[in-house]
Amino acid sequence: MPHTQQIHAGDPAYASPVIRPPSPASSVGTAYGPDETSLSDSGMCQDAFERKWIASLRLDEPKHEEVHNLKDVLIIPPSDPREQKLLFEDILHGFRQRVQQLEEDEIFQHTATNGSQIGKEQLPSADNVDTLIQNMMGTSICNGASHIQDGPWNRRNAAHVTSTTRTAEKGQ
């Protein structure tokens, strides 16, 4: 009796395998073209060849950002008040950008070292409903009658109480 596999509804459905024709024989072995190194380059030693290409690719030159950041450290204040204000605003803008970058780096470092703290903070206990309501409202609303303001909602039986006391006084 052949054994058949039972497929349950809870089993994940897998995609059928991709069947494709085999690679052509020409792609199995990589064939490189003939060496195109010039005679002058092939006659150089390794160090000279590397220096030549480093110079042509300008790998030793500073990047644009590095050149831009090589400003003089000492600031000579200009004599014109407008130029002084522009210089001040430029320096202040640079400081603000640097502070923002440092704050973002600090947040990233904190998250990277400690991981996310979501779900780890202490949730409020549901034991005392009054405390929960006070925390949500931001004011104390359940600490007694001293916080209840006087209004018509507090005098619903006031007319009945005063009329009964007047009637009782007349009867005596």
NUDORO-18234 format. One record per residue: residue in one letter; chain; x, y, z of N, C-alpha, C in turn. Coordinates in nm, 3 decimals. Atoms other than C-alpha are relative to their C-alpha. Example, Ala and Ser with C-alpha at 12.3 -4.5 7.8 and 13.67 -1.06 7.14 Angstrom:
BEGIN
a;A;0.089;-0.119;0.000;1.230;-0.450;0.780;0.090;0.120;0.000
s;A;-0.082;-0.119;-0.006;1.367;-0.106;0.714;-0.077;0.109;0.073
END
This chain:
BEGIN
m;A;0.084;-0.116;0.000;0.000;0.000;0.000;0.089;0.123;0.000
p;A;-0.086;-0.117;0.008;0.165;0.324;-0.109;-0.038;0.102;0.107
h;A;0.021;-0.101;-0.103;0.207;0.597;0.151;-0.023;0.135;-0.067
t;A;0.029;-0.133;0.055;0.044;0.927;0.057;0.015;0.103;0.110
q;A;-0.020;-0.106;-0.098;0.130;1.250;0.228;-0.130;0.074;0.022
q;A;0.119;-0.074;-0.035;-0.154;1.416;0.409;0.033;0.149;0.004
i;A;-0.021;-0.144;-0.002;-0.175;1.788;0.345;-0.111;0.060;0.083
h;A;0.096;-0.063;-0.089;-0.343;1.979;0.622;-0.022;0.144;-0.043
a;A;0.033;-0.137;0.039;-0.512;2.312;0.578;0.094;0.101;0.067
g;A;-0.089;-0.092;-0.070;-0.271;2.469;0.829;0.141;0.001;-0.054
d;A;-0.135;0.005;0.056;0.042;2.371;0.633;0.020;0.114;-0.098
p;A;-0.025;-0.107;0.097;0.206;2.653;0.437;0.008;-0.056;-0.141
a;A;-0.005;0.042;0.140;0.166;2.630;0.065;0.129;0.050;-0.061
y;A;-0.127;-0.038;0.061;0.502;2.629;-0.109;-0.017;0.013;-0.150
a;A;0.006;-0.018;0.145;0.552;2.752;-0.460;0.073;-0.115;-0.067
s;A;-0.065;0.108;0.073;0.647;2.497;-0.718;0.141;0.044;-0.039
p;A;-0.137;-0.039;0.032;1.020;2.488;-0.796;0.010;0.053;-0.142
v;A;-0.021;-0.059;0.131;1.145;2.691;-1.088;0.087;-0.097;-0.081
i;A;-0.075;0.091;0.087;1.254;2.461;-1.367;0.037;0.078;-0.124
r;A;-0.047;-0.075;0.114;1.468;2.621;-1.630;0.106;-0.084;-0.072
p;A;-0.100;0.079;0.074;1.700;2.495;-1.897;0.139;0.023;0.058
p;A;-0.135;-0.017;-0.053;2.064;2.442;-1.802;0.073;0.113;-0.071
s;A;-0.079;-0.110;0.056;2.318;2.718;-1.861;0.071;-0.047;-0.125
p;A;-0.074;0.040;0.120;2.480;2.723;-2.202;0.146;-0.029;0.035
a;A;-0.136;0.043;-0.027;2.823;2.571;-2.222;0.097;0.117;-0.003
s;A;-0.092;-0.113;0.010;2.984;2.904;-2.312;0.004;0.082;0.129
s;A;0.000;-0.079;-0.122;2.881;3.062;-1.979;0.061;-0.074;0.118
v;A;-0.056;0.077;-0.110;3.019;2.781;-1.766;0.146;0.037;0.022
g;A;-0.140;-0.040;-0.011;3.383;2.864;-1.836;0.012;0.144;-0.043
t;A;-0.011;-0.141;0.034;3.468;3.232;-1.829;0.125;0.019;-0.086
a;A;-0.112;-0.026;0.090;3.682;3.336;-2.119;0.026;0.150;-0.002
y;A;-0.037;-0.140;0.000;3.868;3.665;-2.087;0.065;0.035;-0.133
g;A;-0.063;-0.047;0.123;3.983;3.872;-2.380;0.149;0.013;0.019
p;A;-0.146;-0.014;-0.011;4.345;3.935;-2.454;0.036;0.117;0.091
d;A;-0.047;-0.103;-0.091;4.546;4.150;-2.213;0.018;0.130;-0.078
e;A;-0.004;-0.129;0.069;4.507;4.518;-2.308;0.091;0.100;0.071
t;A;-0.092;-0.089;-0.070;4.780;4.660;-2.082;0.100;0.055;-0.100
s;A;-0.095;-0.063;0.093;4.995;4.910;-2.266;0.143;-0.046;0.031
l;A;-0.139;0.042;-0.020;5.364;4.839;-2.312;0.068;0.082;0.108
s;A;-0.062;-0.084;-0.102;5.457;5.134;-2.091;-0.044;-0.044;0.140
d;A;0.049;0.047;-0.130;5.237;5.003;-1.808;0.055;-0.137;0.035
s;A;-0.050;0.135;-0.030;5.357;4.646;-1.840;0.147;0.002;0.037
g;A;-0.141;-0.011;-0.034;5.719;4.759;-1.810;0.024;0.061;0.136
m;A;-0.015;-0.066;-0.130;5.654;4.941;-1.478;0.002;-0.103;0.113
c;A;0.010;0.085;-0.119;5.709;4.794;-1.137;-0.136;0.025;0.065
q;A;0.133;-0.006;-0.062;5.404;4.740;-0.916;-0.023;0.134;0.069
d;A;0.015;-0.127;-0.072;5.463;5.051;-0.699;-0.022;0.117;-0.095
a;A;0.015;-0.110;0.096;5.502;5.284;-0.996;-0.135;-0.007;-0.069
f;A;0.131;0.018;0.064;5.193;5.138;-1.161;-0.112;0.049;0.093
e;A;0.102;-0.044;-0.097;4.987;5.194;-0.842;0.002;0.151;0.016
r;A;-0.009;-0.146;-0.014;5.117;5.552;-0.802;-0.060;0.070;-0.120
k;A;0.053;-0.060;0.122;5.027;5.628;-1.163;-0.153;0.002;0.004
w;A;0.145;0.006;0.001;4.667;5.512;-1.123;-0.063;0.073;0.118
i;A;0.050;-0.079;-0.113;4.622;5.669;-0.778;-0.001;0.148;-0.037
a;A;-0.007;-0.140;0.043;4.731;6.001;-0.928;-0.106;0.029;-0.106
s;A;0.099;-0.027;0.104;4.504;5.963;-1.231;-0.143;-0.004;0.055
l;A;0.134;0.005;-0.062;4.205;5.872;-1.012;-0.017;0.104;0.111
r;A;-0.001;-0.104;-0.102;4.297;6.150;-0.764;-0.050;-0.053;0.136
l;A;0.041;0.060;-0.127;4.257;5.921;-0.462;0.066;0.066;0.120
d;A;-0.069;-0.066;-0.111;4.505;6.118;-0.250;-0.050;0.142;0.024
e;A;0.049;-0.136;-0.017;4.328;6.452;-0.298;-0.119;0.001;0.096
p;A;0.114;-0.008;-0.093;4.081;6.569;-0.032;-0.132;0.017;-0.076
k;A;0.134;-0.015;0.060;3.709;6.550;-0.107;-0.046;0.145;0.015
h;A;0.055;-0.136;-0.005;3.502;6.863;-0.157;-0.040;0.037;0.144
e;A;0.041;-0.027;-0.138;3.361;6.833;0.198;0.121;0.028;0.088
e;A;-0.121;-0.022;-0.080;3.711;6.810;0.343;0.060;0.136;-0.029
v;A;-0.052;-0.132;0.036;3.824;7.119;0.154;-0.088;0.108;0.060
h;A;0.094;-0.097;-0.055;3.510;7.302;0.267;0.017;0.014;0.152
n;A;-0.016;-0.002;-0.145;3.578;7.207;0.631;0.137;0.050;0.045
l;A;-0.134;-0.048;-0.036;3.939;7.331;0.620;0.003;0.153;0.013
k;A;0.001;-0.144;-0.022;3.844;7.684;0.722;0.096;0.034;0.112
d;A;-0.089;-0.046;-0.104;4.071;7.889;0.941;-0.074;-0.004;0.134
v;A;0.063;0.016;-0.129;4.000;7.816;1.306;-0.021;0.135;0.068
l;A;0.013;-0.132;-0.061;4.064;8.171;1.423;-0.091;0.086;-0.086
i;A;0.097;-0.083;0.071;3.783;8.406;1.330;0.040;0.146;0.019
i;A;-0.031;-0.143;-0.003;3.878;8.759;1.242;-0.130;0.074;-0.030
p;A;0.129;-0.066;0.022;3.569;8.974;1.288;0.010;0.108;-0.107
p;A;-0.001;-0.105;0.102;3.488;9.187;0.986;-0.040;0.134;0.060
s;A;0.030;-0.135;-0.051;3.455;9.562;1.029;-0.143;0.043;-0.033
d;A;0.135;-0.038;0.040;3.120;9.590;0.851;-0.102;-0.072;0.089
p;A;0.100;0.064;-0.089;2.822;9.528;1.085;-0.084;-0.107;-0.072
r;A;0.079;0.101;0.073;2.630;9.343;0.813;0.080;-0.129;-0.016
e;A;-0.085;0.118;0.014;2.924;9.110;0.752;0.016;-0.071;0.134
q;A;-0.008;0.060;-0.132;2.956;9.057;1.127;-0.125;-0.082;0.030
k;A;0.125;0.071;-0.024;2.590;8.961;1.147;-0.008;-0.127;-0.085
l;A;0.001;0.119;0.086;2.622;8.722;0.849;0.095;-0.107;0.053
l;A;-0.095;0.094;-0.057;2.931;8.565;1.005;-0.057;-0.065;0.126
f;A;0.062;0.052;-0.122;2.750;8.529;1.337;-0.108;-0.102;-0.033
e;A;0.108;0.093;0.038;2.447;8.368;1.171;0.056;-0.128;-0.062
d;A;-0.062;0.118;0.060;2.672;8.134;0.971;0.058;-0.091;0.108
i;A;-0.058;0.078;-0.109;2.856;8.023;1.286;-0.111;-0.064;0.083
l;A;0.111;0.053;-0.078;2.529;7.982;1.476;-0.071;-0.113;-0.073
h;A;0.061;0.105;0.081;2.381;7.779;1.192;0.085;-0.127;0.003
g;A;-0.090;0.115;-0.009;2.688;7.553;1.193;-0.008;-0.069;0.135
f;A;0.013;0.058;-0.133;2.660;7.505;1.569;-0.130;-0.078;0.013
r;A;0.129;0.069;-0.010;2.292;7.417;1.544;-0.002;-0.130;-0.078
q;A;-0.007;0.124;0.078;2.357;7.164;1.269;0.082;-0.105;0.073
r;A;-0.086;0.096;-0.072;2.636;7.005;1.472;-0.071;-0.056;0.122
v;A;0.074;0.046;-0.118;2.420;6.988;1.787;-0.108;-0.099;-0.042
q;A;0.104;0.090;0.049;2.135;6.831;1.589;0.060;-0.134;-0.042
q;A;-0.066;0.124;0.042;2.375;6.576;1.438;0.043;-0.081;0.121
l;A;-0.042;0.071;-0.121;2.515;6.491;1.782;-0.118;-0.060;0.074
e;A;0.120;0.054;-0.065;2.164;6.449;1.926;-0.051;-0.123;-0.074
e;A;0.045;0.115;0.077;2.066;6.217;1.642;0.094;-0.118;0.018
d;A;-0.097;0.107;-0.022;2.388;6.019;1.686;-0.017;-0.063;0.138
e;A;0.020;0.052;-0.135;2.323;5.989;2.059;-0.123;-0.088;0.008
i;A;0.122;0.082;0.002;1.970;5.860;2.001;0.026;-0.131;-0.070
f;A;-0.032;0.122;0.072;2.101;5.611;1.747;0.086;-0.093;0.085
q;A;-0.088;0.082;-0.083;2.378;5.493;1.980;-0.077;-0.062;0.116
h;A;0.080;0.052;-0.111;2.133;5.457;2.269;-0.090;-0.113;-0.047
t;A;0.087;0.104;0.053;1.893;5.257;2.054;0.081;-0.122;-0.041
a;A;-0.082;0.114;0.045;2.174;5.044;1.911;0.055;-0.079;0.118
t;A;-0.058;0.072;-0.113;2.323;4.960;2.250;-0.105;-0.059;0.092
n;A;0.102;0.048;-0.094;2.007;4.924;2.459;-0.118;-0.066;-0.067
g;A;0.114;0.055;0.069;1.762;4.818;2.195;-0.123;0.087;0.022
s;A;0.124;-0.076;-0.014;1.410;4.943;2.169;-0.059;-0.024;0.137
q;A;0.059;0.011;-0.133;1.240;5.010;2.501;-0.152;-0.010;-0.005
i;A;0.145;0.009;0.014;0.889;4.971;2.361;-0.048;-0.126;0.070
g;A;0.057;0.113;-0.071;0.684;4.744;2.581;0.069;-0.028;0.132
k;A;-0.071;0.023;-0.125;0.931;4.764;2.870;-0.036;0.101;0.108
e;A;0.034;-0.099;-0.100;0.793;5.073;3.040;-0.112;-0.054;0.090
q;A;0.097;0.044;-0.098;0.580;5.026;3.349;-0.139;0.048;-0.038
l;A;0.137;-0.036;0.033;0.214;5.017;3.260;-0.074;0.033;0.129
p;A;0.073;-0.034;-0.122;-0.030;5.176;3.506;-0.084;-0.118;0.045
s;A;0.080;0.110;-0.051;-0.202;4.932;3.734;-0.147;0.039;-0.004
a;A;0.143;-0.025;0.011;-0.576;4.899;3.698;-0.070;-0.026;0.132
d;A;0.061;0.029;-0.130;-0.633;4.848;4.072;-0.088;0.114;0.048
n;A;0.072;-0.114;-0.052;-0.747;5.199;4.155;-0.048;0.085;-0.117
v;A;0.058;-0.072;0.113;-0.982;5.354;3.901;0.013;0.150;0.019
d;A;-0.012;-0.145;-0.025;-0.973;5.697;4.069;0.140;0.050;-0.036
t;A;-0.136;-0.039;0.033;-0.595;5.710;4.034;0.021;0.002;-0.151
l;A;-0.012;0.002;0.145;-0.615;5.610;3.668;-0.067;0.121;-0.063
i;A;0.073;-0.115;0.056;-0.873;5.881;3.596;0.077;0.129;0.030
q;A;-0.077;-0.120;-0.035;-0.667;6.141;3.783;0.123;0.013;-0.087
n;A;-0.119;-0.005;0.084;-0.356;6.049;3.586;-0.035;0.036;-0.143
m;A;0.039;-0.030;0.138;-0.543;6.068;3.256;-0.047;0.144;-0.013
m;A;0.055;-0.135;0.008;-0.715;6.398;3.334;0.104;0.107;0.034
g;A;-0.101;-0.097;-0.035;-0.413;6.568;3.482;-0.038;0.087;0.117
t;A;0.042;-0.076;-0.117;-0.611;6.716;3.771;-0.061;-0.097;0.099
s;A;0.065;0.086;-0.100;-0.747;6.576;4.092;-0.148;0.032;0.000
i;A;0.145;-0.023;0.007;-1.120;6.534;4.044;-0.073;-0.082;0.105
c;A;0.069;0.089;-0.093;-1.193;6.276;4.310;0.051;0.014;0.142
n;A;-0.058;-0.014;-0.134;-1.029;6.416;4.625;-0.096;0.065;0.098
g;A;0.093;-0.051;-0.098;-1.344;6.529;4.800;-0.085;0.113;-0.054
a;A;0.097;-0.101;0.041;-1.616;6.788;4.792;0.060;0.139;-0.007
s;A;-0.060;-0.134;0.003;-1.378;7.081;4.835;0.034;0.043;-0.142
h;A;-0.032;-0.033;0.138;-1.300;7.060;4.463;-0.124;0.014;-0.086
i;A;0.123;-0.009;0.078;-1.665;7.053;4.352;-0.044;0.146;-0.002
q;A;0.041;-0.140;0.012;-1.771;7.390;4.219;-0.150;0.011;0.025
d;A;0.140;-0.026;-0.027;-2.098;7.542;4.325;-0.071;0.031;-0.131
g;A;0.075;-0.022;0.122;-2.357;7.534;4.051;-0.139;-0.057;0.013
p;A;0.138;0.047;-0.008;-2.715;7.444;3.969;-0.009;-0.153;0.015
w;A;0.002;0.145;-0.013;-2.623;7.075;3.955;0.010;-0.044;0.147
n;A;-0.011;0.031;-0.143;-2.553;7.090;4.332;-0.126;0.041;0.075
r;A;0.119;-0.054;-0.068;-2.891;7.255;4.414;-0.128;-0.063;-0.053
r;A;0.122;0.055;0.059;-3.138;7.014;4.266;-0.112;-0.014;0.104
n;A;0.104;0.010;-0.104;-3.320;6.966;4.600;-0.002;0.124;0.088
a;A;-0.010;-0.120;-0.084;-3.240;7.312;4.735;-0.135;0.070;0.013
a;A;0.131;-0.066;-0.007;-3.585;7.457;4.647;-0.094;-0.081;0.089
h;A;0.085;0.086;-0.082;-3.755;7.159;4.806;0.039;0.010;0.148
v;A;-0.048;-0.008;-0.137;-3.537;7.185;5.119;-0.041;0.134;0.060
t;A;0.035;-0.131;-0.055;-3.600;7.560;5.162;-0.150;0.013;0.019
s;A;0.145;-0.011;-0.017;-3.975;7.529;5.107;-0.048;-0.084;0.117
t;A;0.040;0.084;-0.113;-3.999;7.245;5.360;0.039;0.065;0.131
t;A;-0.040;-0.064;-0.125;-3.803;7.438;5.618;-0.087;0.121;0.029
r;A;0.088;-0.116;-0.021;-4.024;7.747;5.567;-0.135;-0.049;0.052
t;A;0.129;0.054;-0.043;-4.338;7.537;5.605;0.010;-0.048;0.143
a;A;-0.016;0.052;-0.136;-4.204;7.376;5.917;0.012;0.115;0.098
e;A;-0.012;-0.115;-0.087;-4.114;7.719;6.061;-0.135;0.066;0.023
k;A;0.131;-0.064;-0.014;-4.466;7.854;5.995;-0.090;-0.083;0.090
g;A;0.084;0.087;-0.078;-4.622;7.555;6.158;0.033;0.006;0.148
q;A;-0.036;-0.002;-0.142;-4.441;7.611;6.486;-0.052;0.120;0.062
END
